[in-house]
Amino acid sequence: MAKLQSLDPNTPMFAQLKEKTGPIVLANTFVVPKERTEAFLALFHRQAEFMKAQPGFVSLRMHKGTAGSELLMNVAVWESTEALAAALGSPEFQRMAAEFPEDVVSYPHIFEQIDA
C-alpha cells in the first residue's frame, strides 16, 4: 500500500472527510519512482474506473510533472465529502489501494472552490 502523508499536517485528510461540505476537489499528489510509473498508472486507471461509477463522482484528471519529475497529481471533483468518504471506504477501493507499492507516497488534500 502507498504511504499516505498529510499535505497540511494541521489538517489531515481523514479530518477533512468528517466535514460535511461540497462540492469538493480532491487533489492527490503522488511521488512515484520512474520505474514504477507505468504499473502505477495501470492500477490508477482501474481505480479511476471504479470511482467514476460511484454516487457523487463528478470528474477526474491525472497530471504528470514536467522535466523528468516523479510527481503525478490526480484532481477529482466530488459532490460532497460524504460521497468521497463512501467511495474511499468501500471494500473494492480498499483492495485496489492495497495494491499500490509501498515506495509510492501519496499526499491527498480536499479543497472547496472559492471565488477569485
N, C-alpha and C positions, 0 to 999 in steps of 0.2 A: 504494500500500500504506500502511496506517496506520502511524504512527510508534510503535514499541514502546519503552516505558520501564520501568525496574525500580521497583516499588513499594518494595522494600528494596534499596538499592544494594549492600549487602553479600552479598545472596543473589539473584542474577538468576534469572529463570525457567529459563533453559537449564541452569544448575547444578542447579536443583531437579529437573528432568526426569531427571537422571542418578541420583538417589537412588531406589533400588527400594523403594517403600512403597505402601501402600494399605489401605483405601480413602482417596481424596483428594478434596478440594474445590478446584476451580479458580475463584477469584474474579477476574474481569477487569473492571476499571472503565475505561470509555471516556469521553473528552471529545469530544462530537460537536457541532459548530456547529448551532444550531437549524434553519437552512435545510437541513441535510443529514439531519436525524433520520429523516424518512420513508424516504428512499432507503437509509440505513444499516440501518434495521430490516428492510426488504425483503431486503437482502442477508444480514443476520444470520439471518433466517428460513430462507433457502436453506441457509446454512451449518449451522444447527441441525438441519435435516432430515438432512443428510449425517452429522453427528456422532451423531445418535440411532441410526443404523444400524451404527455401528462397534462392534466387540467391546470389551467392558469399560465401555461407556457405561451410566450409571445414570439420571441425570436432569439437567434444567437449568431455570433460571428467569431471565428478564430482569427487571430492576428499573429504574425511572426515578426520578431525583431529583425532589424536590418544589420548589415555589415558583419555577418557571421555570429550574431547574437544567439545565445542558447535560450532566449526567452520566447515563450508563446503566451498569448493572452486571449482568453475567452471572454466575450462580453455578451451576456444573456439578459433579456428583458422578461420579467415575470409580472403577472397581475398583482401579486401580493407576496409577502414573506410567508404567509401560511401555505400558499401553493408551492413555493420553492421548498419549504421545510418538509412538506408531504412527499415531494418527489425525492429529495435527498435521503429521507428516512425509509424509503421503500426497500424491501429485501433485494429486488433486482438491481437497483442502483448500488446498494452496498456490495453486492457480489462483484459488479464491474469495477467499483472503486478499489476493491481489494487486489485487483489485477495490476494496478499501476506499480511500476518498480519503486523500491524504497529510495533510490537515488534521485527521484524526481521530487522537487519541492513545490508546493502549492501555496499561493498567497491569495485566498479569496477575501472579498470585501463587498458588502452590499451598499448601494447608493440610491438616493432619491434624486430625481431631476429637480433642478431649481431654475428659475428664470435668470438669464444673464443680463 
